[in-house]
Amino acid sequence: MSGSLTLVWDERLTGYDFGPGHPLAPVRVELTIALARELGVLDRPDVTVTAPVPAEMTELELVHDASYIDAVRQAGQNGLPNGRYGLGTPDNPVFAGMHEASALVAGATLAAARAVWRDETGHAANIAGGLHHAMRRSASGFCVYNDPAIAIKWMLAQGARRIAYVDVDVHHGDGVQAAFYDDPRVLTISLHEHPATLFPGTGLASETGSGEGRGYAVNVALPAGTGDAGWLRAFDAVVPPLLRAFGPEVLVSQHGCDSHRLDPLANLQLSVDGQRRAQLMVHELAHEVAGGKWLLTGGGGYQLVQVVPRSWTHLLAVAAGDPVDPARPVPEAWRALVAGRTGESAPTRMTDGAPAEYIPVGAGIDPADPVDAAIISTCRAVFSWHGLLSPM
């Protein structure tokens, strides 16, 4: 089953909608699925598309307090505009049916987790998921229920002993880190823009876990302006050695594509090609260290036409075992759909024309270079906990 993909998808997932003008517009997910279909990614015989059911109360309570879940339900019914529990804020405005829409996103990631854990598929995806900022008792950063954390908690309850979570969103994966900060069964690795310049203001290399979980929270805080070469170099220096040492049974990854240079909310400078290279690296690692068991989600990404659909279509194609050639033209039918839905002119090819190359740290590391300094900080903070040597 290691080459198969189960995509958990239903148009109802676009109901997770904070309203007009909010950056997290559901059209980005709609356009992703449409592009993947146009390119034949979902037509492969080993790709299955299945509809989700909402997460139940007991499943949501794996991560969230019952009082918070009740507040979300009440907010979606009656409104809660005063900011309690992080609801009714500019980031997390209340909308009708908020609980139902959020529970469906969590249920989709849970369905993907079940399919992977039960060996029904090798890879499983919820492209509408990856809501990694939600905390136990509050919404945060456009995230109401933390679907990756819920899925990981569920697998632990089924007997999983080691799960690795890799987060490549431009924002620190703070909610997932918080859920497992003292748990050595879960290795969380987040590569993100430095907290000095971006929400949520956390994710320094010094955040390494607590108690028995010390050394199992890993953070690579990259300077604003980091592009493909630096980002990929940091990933290669930190992620593969730690995953090999940890030996997870399942690899869970969050693929926010707001690290792109066109993203309006952040300051990294990656290309679609660099993001595709990272997806290929994660896929290879899933097979190398986790027997091919790979649960993947979407995440952030706010350039709704130029970036998100292409990046996540590449992600689904990689997971399906048939990567899309970056030089491939974007189908005209999809470009027409984009024009009709958004009024924007869609890109013409699946590439930004970037080489997506990097130099591994084995060729030498420079403490005066800002990216290399970030790599050194992370390795010094956590490598020794896993029996690894820091590159400097």
DRENDO-1510 file (C-alpha; in Angstrom, 1 decimal, always signed):
<recs>
REC; n; res; u; v; w
REC; 1; MET; +0.0; +0.0; +0.0 .
REC; 2; SER; +3.0; +2.3; +0.3 .
REC; 3; GLY; +2.5; +3.9; -3.1 .
REC; 4; SER; -1.3; +4.6; -2.7 .
REC; 5; LEU; -2.9; +7.9; -1.8 .
REC; 6; THR; -6.2; +8.5; +0.0 .
REC; 7; LEU; -7.4; +12.1; -0.4 .
REC; 8; VAL; -10.1; +13.0; +2.1 .
REC; 9; TRP; -12.2; +15.7; +0.3 .
REC; 10; ASP; -15.7; +17.0; +0.1 .
REC; 11; GLU; -16.9; +20.4; -1.1 .
REC; 12; ARG; -18.3; +20.9; +2.4 .
REC; 13; LEU; -14.8; +21.5; +3.6 .
REC; 14; THR; -15.0; +24.9; +1.9 .
REC; 15; GLY; -17.6; +25.8; +4.6 .
REC; 16; TYR; -14.6; +26.7; +6.9 .
REC; 17; ASP; -15.0; +30.3; +5.9 .
REC; 18; PHE; -14.3; +33.4; +8.0 .
REC; 19; GLY; -16.1; +35.6; +5.5 .
REC; 20; PRO; -15.3; +38.1; +2.7 .
REC; 21; GLY; -11.9; +39.8; +3.0 .
REC; 22; HIS; -10.4; +37.2; +5.3 .
REC; 23; PRO; -7.0; +35.9; +4.1 .
REC; 24; LEU; -8.0; +32.3; +4.7 .
REC; 25; ALA; -10.3; +32.2; +1.7 .
REC; 26; PRO; -11.7; +28.7; +0.9 .
REC; 27; VAL; -11.4; +29.3; -2.8 .
REC; 28; ARG; -7.7; +28.4; -2.5 .
REC; 29; VAL; -8.7; +24.8; -1.6 .
REC; 30; GLU; -11.4; +24.7; -4.3 .
REC; 31; LEU; -9.0; +25.8; -6.9 .
REC; 32; THR; -6.4; +23.3; -5.7 .
REC; 33; ILE; -8.7; +20.4; -6.1 .
REC; 34; ALA; -9.9; +21.7; -9.5 .
REC; 35; LEU; -6.3; +22.0; -10.8 .
REC; 36; ALA; -5.4; +18.5; -9.5 .
REC; 37; ARG; -8.4; +17.1; -11.3 .
REC; 38; GLU; -7.5; +18.9; -14.5 .
REC; 39; LEU; -4.0; +17.5; -14.4 .
REC; 40; GLY; -5.2; +14.0; -13.8 .
REC; 41; VAL; -3.6; +13.7; -10.4 .
REC; 42; LEU; -6.8; +12.3; -8.9 .
REC; 43; ASP; -7.5; +9.9; -11.8 .
REC; 44; ARG; -4.7; +7.5; -11.0 .
REC; 45; PRO; -5.9; +4.0; -10.2 .
REC; 46; ASP; -4.1; +4.0; -6.8 .
REC; 47; VAL; -5.7; +7.4; -5.7 .
REC; 48; THR; -8.9; +7.2; -3.7 .
REC; 49; VAL; -11.1; +10.2; -2.9 .
REC; 50; THR; -13.3; +9.7; +0.2 .
REC; 51; ALA; -15.6; +12.1; +2.0 .
REC; 52; PRO; -15.1; +12.9; +5.7 .
REC; 53; VAL; -17.5; +12.9; +8.6 .
REC; 54; PRO; -17.2; +15.5; +11.4 .
REC; 55; ALA; -15.0; +14.7; +14.4 .
REC; 56; GLU; -17.0; +13.7; +17.4 .
REC; 57; MET; -16.8; +15.5; +20.8 .
REC; 58; THR; -14.6; +12.8; +22.3 .
REC; 59; GLU; -12.2; +13.1; +19.4 .
REC; 60; LEU; -12.0; +16.9; +19.7 .
REC; 61; GLU; -11.4; +16.5; +23.4 .
REC; 62; LEU; -8.2; +14.6; +22.7 .
REC; 63; VAL; -6.7; +18.1; +22.3 .
REC; 64; HIS; -9.3; +20.7; +23.3 .
REC; 65; ASP; -11.2; +21.4; +26.6 .
REC; 66; ALA; -14.9; +20.7; +26.5 .
REC; 67; SER; -15.6; +24.3; +27.7 .
REC; 68; TYR; -13.8; +25.6; +24.6 .
REC; 69; ILE; -15.6; +23.3; +22.2 .
REC; 70; ASP; -18.9; +24.4; +23.7 .
REC; 71; ALA; -17.9; +28.0; +23.3 .
REC; 72; VAL; -17.2; +27.4; +19.6 .
REC; 73; ARG; -20.6; +25.7; +19.1 .
REC; 74; GLN; -22.4; +28.6; +20.9 .
REC; 75; ALA; -20.4; +31.2; +18.9 .
REC; 76; GLY; -21.5; +29.6; +15.6 .
REC; 77; GLN; -25.1; +29.6; +16.8 .
REC; 78; ASN; -25.5; +32.9; +18.7 .
REC; 79; GLY; -22.3; +34.9; +18.0 .
REC; 80; LEU; -19.5; +35.6; +20.5 .
REC; 81; PRO; -17.9; +38.9; +19.4 .
REC; 82; ASN; -16.0; +39.7; +22.6 .
REC; 83; GLY; -12.8; +37.8; +22.0 .
REC; 84; ARG; -13.3; +35.1; +24.6 .
REC; 85; TYR; -11.4; +31.9; +23.8 .
REC; 86; GLY; -9.8; +33.8; +20.9 .
REC; 87; LEU; -13.1; +33.9; +19.1 .
REC; 88; GLY; -14.7; +37.0; +17.6 .
REC; 89; THR; -11.3; +38.6; +16.8 .
REC; 90; PRO; -10.0; +39.9; +13.4 .
REC; 91; ASP; -8.0; +36.7; +12.9 .
REC; 92; ASN; -10.8; +34.4; +14.1 .
REC; 93; PRO; -14.2; +36.1; +13.4 .
REC; 94; VAL; -17.2; +34.1; +14.3 .
REC; 95; PHE; -19.3; +32.6; +11.5 .
REC; 96; ALA; -22.5; +30.6; +11.4 .
REC; 97; GLY; -21.9; +26.9; +11.8 .
REC; 98; MET; -18.3; +27.4; +13.0 .
REC; 99; HIS; -18.2; +24.3; +15.1 .
REC; 100; GLU; -19.7; +22.1; +12.4 .
REC; 101; ALA; -17.2; +23.4; +9.7 .
REC; 102; SER; -14.2; +23.1; +12.1 .
REC; 103; ALA; -15.2; +19.6; +13.2 .
REC; 104; LEU; -15.5; +18.5; +9.6 .
REC; 105; VAL; -11.9; +19.7; +8.9 .
REC; 106; ALA; -10.7; +17.8; +12.0 .
REC; 107; GLY; -12.7; +14.8; +10.9 .
REC; 108; ALA; -11.1; +14.8; +7.5 .
REC; 109; THR; -7.6; +14.7; +9.0 .
REC; 110; LEU; -8.8; +11.9; +11.4 .
REC; 111; ALA; -10.1; +9.9; +8.4 .
REC; 112; ALA; -6.7; +10.3; +6.8 .
REC; 113; ALA; -5.0; +9.2; +10.0 .
REC; 114; ARG; -7.2; +6.1; +10.3 .
REC; 115; ALA; -6.5; +5.1; +6.7 .
REC; 116; VAL; -2.7; +5.3; +7.2 .
REC; 117; TRP; -2.7; +3.7; +10.7 .
REC; 118; ARG; -4.9; +0.8; +9.6 .
REC; 119; ASP; -2.7; +0.2; +6.5 .
REC; 120; GLU; -5.6; +1.0; +4.2 .
REC; 121; THR; -3.3; +3.3; +2.3 .
REC; 122; GLY; +0.3; +4.4; +2.3 .
REC; 123; HIS; -0.3; +8.1; +2.1 .
REC; 124; ALA; -3.4; +10.1; +3.1 .
REC; 125; ALA; -4.1; +13.8; +2.8 .
REC; 126; ASN; -6.5; +16.5; +4.0 .
REC; 127; ILE; -5.5; +19.5; +1.9 .
REC; 128; ALA; -8.0; +21.7; +3.8 .
REC; 129; GLY; -6.4; +20.8; +7.2 .
REC; 130; GLY; -3.2; +21.8; +8.9 .
REC; 131; LEU; -4.8; +24.3; +11.3 .
REC; 132; HIS; -1.7; +24.2; +13.5 .
REC; 133; HIS; -2.2; +27.3; +15.7 .
REC; 134; ALA; -5.3; +26.3; +17.7 .
REC; 135; MET; -4.6; +25.8; +21.4 .
REC; 136; ARG; -6.3; +23.7; +24.0 .
REC; 137; ARG; -8.6; +26.5; +25.1 .
REC; 138; SER; -8.5; +29.0; +22.3 .
REC; 139; ALA; -8.6; +29.7; +18.6 .
REC; 140; SER; -5.5; +31.3; +17.2 .
REC; 141; GLY; -4.2; +32.4; +13.8 .
REC; 142; PHE; -7.2; +31.4; +11.7 .
REC; 143; CYS; -7.3; +28.0; +13.4 .
REC; 144; VAL; -10.3; +26.8; +15.5 .
REC; 145; TYR; -9.6; +23.1; +16.1 .
REC; 146; ASN; -6.0; +21.7; +15.8 .
REC; 147; ASP; -6.6; +18.9; +13.3 .
REC; 148; PRO; -3.0; +17.7; +13.1 .
REC; 149; ALA; -2.7; +17.4; +16.9 .
REC; 150; ILE; -6.0; +15.6; +17.1 .
REC; 151; ALA; -5.0; +13.1; +14.5 .
REC; 152; ILE; -1.6; +12.5; +16.3 .
REC; 153; LYS; -3.4; +12.1; +19.7 .
REC; 154; TRP; -5.8; +9.6; +18.1 .
REC; 155; MET; -2.9; +7.5; +16.7 .
REC; 156; LEU; -1.2; +7.5; +20.1 .
REC; 157; ALA; -4.4; +6.3; +21.6 .
REC; 158; GLN; -4.3; +3.4; +19.1 .
REC; 159; GLY; -0.9; +2.4; +20.3 .
REC; 160; ALA; +1.6; +4.4; +18.3 .
REC; 161; ARG; +4.9; +4.8; +20.1 .
REC; 162; ARG; +6.7; +7.3; +17.9 .
REC; 163; ILE; +5.2; +9.9; +15.6 .
REC; 164; ALA; +7.1; +12.6; +13.9 .
REC; 165; TYR; +5.5; +15.9; +12.8 .
REC; 166; VAL; +7.2; +18.2; +10.3 .
REC; 167; ASP; +5.8; +21.7; +9.8 .
REC; 168; VAL; +7.0; +23.7; +6.8 .
REC; 169; ASP; +4.5; +26.6; +7.1 .
REC; 170; VAL; +6.1; +30.0; +7.3 .
REC; 171; HIS; +4.5; +30.4; +10.8 .
REC; 172; HIS; +5.7; +28.4; +13.8 .
REC; 173; GLY; +3.6; +25.3; +14.4 .
REC; 174; ASP; +3.0; +26.5; +18.0 .
REC; 175; GLY; -0.3; +24.7; +18.7 .
REC; 176; VAL; +1.0; +21.2; +17.7 .
REC; 177; GLN; +4.2; +21.9; +19.6 .
REC; 178; ALA; +2.2; +22.9; +22.7 .
REC; 179; ALA; +0.1; +19.7; +22.6 .
REC; 180; PHE; +3.2; +17.5; +22.8 .
REC; 181; TYR; +5.7; +19.6; +24.5 .
REC; 182; ASP; +6.3; +17.1; +27.3 .
REC; 183; ASP; +5.7; +14.0; +25.3 .
REC; 184; PRO; +8.8; +12.1; +24.0 .
REC; 185; ARG; +6.5; +9.9; +21.7 .
REC; 186; VAL; +6.1; +12.9; +19.4 .
REC; 187; LEU; +8.9; +14.7; +17.7 .
REC; 188; THR; +7.8; +18.1; +16.4 .
REC; 189; ILE; +10.0; +19.9; +13.9 .
REC; 190; SER; +9.0; +23.4; +12.6 .
REC; 191; LEU; +10.8; +25.4; +10.0 .
REC; 192; HIS; +9.5; +29.0; +10.0 .
REC; 193; GLU; +10.3; +32.7; +9.8 .
REC; 194; HIS; +12.0; +34.0; +12.9 .
REC; 195; PRO; +9.5; +35.0; +15.6 .
REC; 196; ALA; +11.0; +38.5; +15.8 .
REC; 197; THR; +9.3; +39.3; +12.4 .
REC; 198; LEU; +6.2; +37.1; +12.2 .
REC; 199; PHE; +3.2; +35.8; +14.1 .
REC; 200; PRO; +2.9; +34.0; +16.5 .
REC; 201; GLY; +6.2; +35.3; +18.0 .
REC; 202; THR; +7.4; +31.9; +19.2 .
REC; 203; GLY; +9.6; +29.1; +17.8 .
REC; 204; LEU; +13.1; +30.0; +18.9 .
REC; 205; ALA; +15.7; +27.2; +18.8 .
REC; 206; SER; +15.7; +27.3; +22.6 .
REC; 207; GLU; +12.1; +25.9; +22.8 .
REC; 208; THR; +13.1; +22.2; +23.0 .
REC; 209; GLY; +10.4; +20.6; +25.1 .
REC; 210; SER; +9.9; +20.0; +28.9 .
REC; 211; GLY; +10.2; +17.1; +31.3 .
REC; 212; GLU; +10.4; +13.8; +29.4 .
REC; 213; GLY; +9.8; +15.7; +26.2 .
REC; 214; ARG; +13.0; +17.7; +26.4 .
REC; 215; GLY; +14.8; +17.6; +23.1 .
REC; 216; TYR; +11.7; +16.5; +21.2 .
REC; 217; ALA; +10.5; +20.0; +20.1 .
REC; 218; VAL; +12.7; +21.3; +17.3 .
REC; 219; ASN; +12.6; +24.8; +15.9 .
REC; 220; VAL; +14.4; +26.3; +13.0 .
REC; 221; ALA; +13.8; +30.1; +13.0 .
REC; 222; LEU; +14.9; +31.4; +9.6 .
REC; 223; PRO; +15.6; +35.1; +8.9 .
REC; 224; ALA; +13.2; +37.1; +6.8 .
REC; 225; GLY; +14.3; +37.0; +3.2 .
REC; 226; THR; +15.5; +33.4; +3.2 .
REC; 227; GLY; +15.0; +31.8; -0.2 .
REC; 228; ASP; +15.0; +28.4; -1.7 .
REC; 229; ALA; +18.7; +27.7; -1.3 .
REC; 230; GLY; +18.9; +28.7; +2.4 .
REC; 231; TRP; +15.6; +27.1; +3.3 .
REC; 232; LEU; +16.4; +23.8; +1.7 .
REC; 233; ARG; +19.9; +23.8; +3.2 .
REC; 234; ALA; +18.3; +24.2; +6.7 .
REC; 235; PHE; +15.8; +21.5; +6.1 .
REC; 236; ASP; +18.5; +19.1; +4.8 .
REC; 237; ALA; +20.7; +19.8; +7.8 .
REC; 238; VAL; +18.1; +19.3; +10.5 .
REC; 239; VAL; +15.2; +17.2; +9.4 .
REC; 240; PRO; +16.7; +14.0; +7.9 .
REC; 241; PRO; +19.2; +13.3; +10.7 .
REC; 242; LEU; +16.6; +13.8; +13.4 .
REC; 243; LEU; +14.0; +11.6; +11.7 .
REC; 244; ARG; +16.5; +8.9; +11.1 .
REC; 245; ALA; +17.5; +8.9; +14.8 .
REC; 246; PHE; +13.9; +9.0; +16.0 .
REC; 247; GLY; +12.6; +6.3; +13.7 .
REC; 248; PRO; +8.9; +7.3; +13.6 .
REC; 249; GLU; +6.1; +4.8; +12.8 .
REC; 250; VAL; +4.2; +7.5; +11.0 .
REC; 251; LEU; +5.3; +10.8; +9.5 .
REC; 252; VAL; +2.8; +13.7; +9.7 .
REC; 253; SER; +3.6; +16.8; +7.8 .
REC; 254; GLN; +1.9; +20.3; +7.4 .
REC; 255; HIS; +2.6; +22.0; +4.1 .
REC; 256; GLY; +1.6; +25.6; +4.5 .
REC; 257; CYS; +2.8; +27.3; +1.3 .
REC; 258; ASP; +3.0; +30.9; +2.8 .
REC; 259; SER; +6.8; +30.7; +2.6 .
REC; 260; HIS; +6.4; +31.8; -1.0 .
REC; 261; ARG; +7.9; +35.1; -2.0 .
REC; 262; LEU; +4.4; +36.3; -3.2 .
REC; 263; ASP; +2.6; +35.6; +0.0 .
REC; 264; PRO; +1.1; +38.8; +1.4 .
REC; 265; LEU; +1.4; +37.9; +5.1 .
REC; 266; ALA; +5.1; +36.8; +5.5 .
REC; 267; ASN; +8.6; +37.5; +4.5 .
REC; 268; LEU; +10.4; +34.4; +3.2 .
REC; 269; GLN; +11.3; +34.1; -0.5 .
REC; 270; LEU; +10.6; +30.5; -1.6 .
REC; 271; SER; +9.4; +29.6; -5.0 .
REC; 272; VAL; +6.8; +27.0; -6.0 .
REC; 273; ASP; +9.8; +25.0; -7.2 .
REC; 274; GLY; +11.5; +25.1; -3.8 .
REC; 275; GLN; +8.3; +24.0; -2.1 .
REC; 276; ARG; +8.0; +21.1; -4.6 .
REC; 277; ARG; +11.6; +20.1; -3.8 .
REC; 278; ALA; +10.7; +20.1; -0.1 .
REC; 279; GLN; +7.6; +18.0; -0.7 .
REC; 280; LEU; +9.8; +15.4; -2.6 .
REC; 281; MET; +12.2; +15.4; +0.3 .
REC; 282; VAL; +9.4; +14.8; +2.9 .
REC; 283; HIS; +8.0; +12.0; +0.7 .
REC; 284; GLU; +11.4; +10.3; +0.4 .
REC; 285; LEU; +11.9; +10.5; +4.2 .
REC; 286; ALA; +8.4; +9.0; +4.8 .
REC; 287; HIS; +9.5; +5.9; +2.9 .
REC; 288; GLU; +13.0; +5.9; +4.4 .
REC; 289; VAL; +12.1; +6.3; +8.1 .
REC; 290; ALA; +8.4; +5.5; +8.5 .
REC; 291; GLY; +7.8; +2.6; +6.1 .
REC; 292; GLY; +5.9; +4.9; +3.7 .
REC; 293; LYS; +3.3; +5.8; +6.3 .
REC; 294; TRP; +2.6; +9.5; +5.5 .
REC; 295; LEU; -0.2; +11.8; +6.7 .
REC; 296; LEU; -0.1; +15.2; +5.0 .
REC; 297; THR; -2.1; +18.3; +5.3 .
REC; 298; GLY; -2.3; +21.8; +3.8 .
REC; 299; GLY; -2.0; +24.8; +6.1 .
REC; 300; GLY; -1.3; +28.5; +5.5 .
REC; 301; GLY; -1.0; +30.2; +2.1 .
REC; 302; TYR; -2.6; +33.4; +1.1 .
REC; 303; GLN; -1.7; +34.1; -2.5 .
REC; 304; LEU; -4.9; +32.3; -3.6 .
REC; 305; VAL; -4.3; +32.0; -7.3 .
REC; 306; GLN; -0.6; +32.3; -8.2 .
REC; 307; VAL; +0.7; +30.0; -5.4 .
REC; 308; VAL; -1.6; +27.8; -3.4 .
REC; 309; PRO; -3.2; +25.8; -6.1 .
REC; 310; ARG; +0.0; +25.0; -7.9 .
REC; 311; SER; +2.0; +24.2; -4.7 .
REC; 312; TRP; -0.6; +21.9; -3.3 .
REC; 313; THR; -1.3; +20.2; -6.6 .
REC; 314; HIS; +2.4; +19.4; -6.7 .
REC; 315; LEU; +2.1; +18.1; -3.1 .
REC; 316; LEU; -0.8; +15.8; -4.1 .
REC; 317; ALA; +1.0; +14.6; -7.2 .
REC; 318; VAL; +4.1; +13.8; -5.1 .
REC; 319; ALA; +2.0; +11.9; -2.6 .
REC; 320; ALA; +0.3; +10.0; -5.5 .
REC; 321; GLY; +3.7; +8.8; -6.7 .
REC; 322; ASP; +3.6; +10.7; -10.0 .
REC; 323; PRO; +5.1; +14.2; -9.6 .
REC; 324; VAL; +3.9; +16.9; -12.1 .
REC; 325; ASP; +6.7; +18.2; -14.3 .
REC; 326; PRO; +7.3; +21.8; -13.3 .
REC; 327; ALA; +7.4; +22.9; -16.9 .
REC; 328; ARG; +4.0; +21.5; -17.6 .
REC; 329; PRO; +1.5; +24.1; -18.9 .
REC; 330; VAL; -1.4; +24.9; -16.7 .
REC; 331; PRO; -4.7; +23.7; -18.3 .
REC; 332; GLU; -6.7; +26.4; -20.1 .
REC; 333; ALA; -9.9; +25.1; -18.5 .
REC; 334; TRP; -8.5; +25.8; -15.1 .
REC; 335; ARG; -7.3; +29.2; -16.0 .
REC; 336; ALA; -10.8; +30.0; -17.2 .
REC; 337; LEU; -12.2; +28.7; -13.9 .
REC; 338; VAL; -9.8; +31.0; -12.0 .
REC; 339; ALA; -10.9; +34.0; -14.1 .
REC; 340; GLY; -14.5; +33.3; -13.5 .
REC; 341; ARG; -14.1; +32.7; -9.7 .
REC; 342; THR; -11.6; +35.4; -8.9 .
REC; 343; GLY; -11.2; +37.8; -11.8 .
REC; 344; GLU; -7.5; +37.1; -11.7 .
REC; 345; SER; -5.2; +35.9; -14.5 .
REC; 346; ALA; -3.8; +32.5; -13.6 .
REC; 347; PRO; -0.2; +31.4; -14.1 .
REC; 348; THR; +0.5; +29.5; -17.3 .
REC; 349; ARG; +3.0; +26.9; -16.1 .
REC; 350; MET; +3.5; +24.8; -12.9 .
REC; 351; THR; +6.8; +26.4; -12.3 .
REC; 352; ASP; +8.3; +29.7; -11.1 .
REC; 353; GLY; +11.4; +28.9; -13.2 .
REC; 354; ALA; +13.6; +28.5; -10.1 .
REC; 355; PRO; +16.3; +25.8; -9.8 .
REC; 356; ALA; +15.4; +24.8; -6.3 .
REC; 357; GLU; +19.0; +23.9; -5.5 .
REC; 358; TYR; +21.1; +24.1; -2.3 .
REC; 359; ILE; +24.5; +23.3; -0.9 .
REC; 360; PRO; +24.4; +20.8; +2.0 .
REC; 361; VAL; +26.2; +21.9; +5.2 .
REC; 362; GLY; +28.6; +19.0; +4.8 .
REC; 363; ALA; +30.4; +21.3; +2.3 .
REC; 364; GLY; +31.1; +23.7; +5.1 .
REC; 365; ILE; +29.1; +26.0; +7.5 .
REC; 366; ASP; +29.6; +29.7; +8.2 .
REC; 367; PRO; +28.5; +31.0; +11.6 .
REC; 368; ALA; +28.4; +34.5; +10.2 .
REC; 369; ASP; +25.7; +33.6; +7.6 .
REC; 370; PRO; +22.2; +34.2; +9.1 .
REC; 371; VAL; +20.8; +30.9; +7.8 .
REC; 372; ASP; +23.8; +28.9; +8.9 .
REC; 373; ALA; +23.6; +30.6; +12.3 .
REC; 374; ALA; +20.0; +29.4; +12.6 .
REC; 375; ILE; +21.0; +25.9; +11.7 .
REC; 376; ILE; +23.8; +25.9; +14.3 .
REC; 377; SER; +21.4; +27.2; +17.0 .
REC; 378; THR; +18.9; +24.4; +16.3 .
REC; 379; CYS; +21.5; +21.6; +16.1 .
REC; 380; ARG; +23.2; +22.7; +19.3 .
REC; 381; ALA; +19.8; +22.9; +21.1 .
REC; 382; VAL; +18.6; +19.4; +20.3 .
REC; 383; PHE; +21.0; +17.1; +18.4 .
REC; 384; SER; +22.7; +15.8; +21.5 .
REC; 385; TRP; +19.4; +14.6; +22.9 .
REC; 386; HIS; +19.3; +12.2; +19.9 .
REC; 387; GLY; +22.9; +11.1; +19.9 .
REC; 388; LEU; +23.8; +13.4; +17.0 .
REC; 389; LEU; +26.7; +15.7; +16.5 .
REC; 390; SER; +26.1; +19.3; +15.7 .
REC; 391; PRO; +27.7; +20.5; +12.4 .
REC; 392; MET; +29.7; +23.0; +14.4 .
</recs>
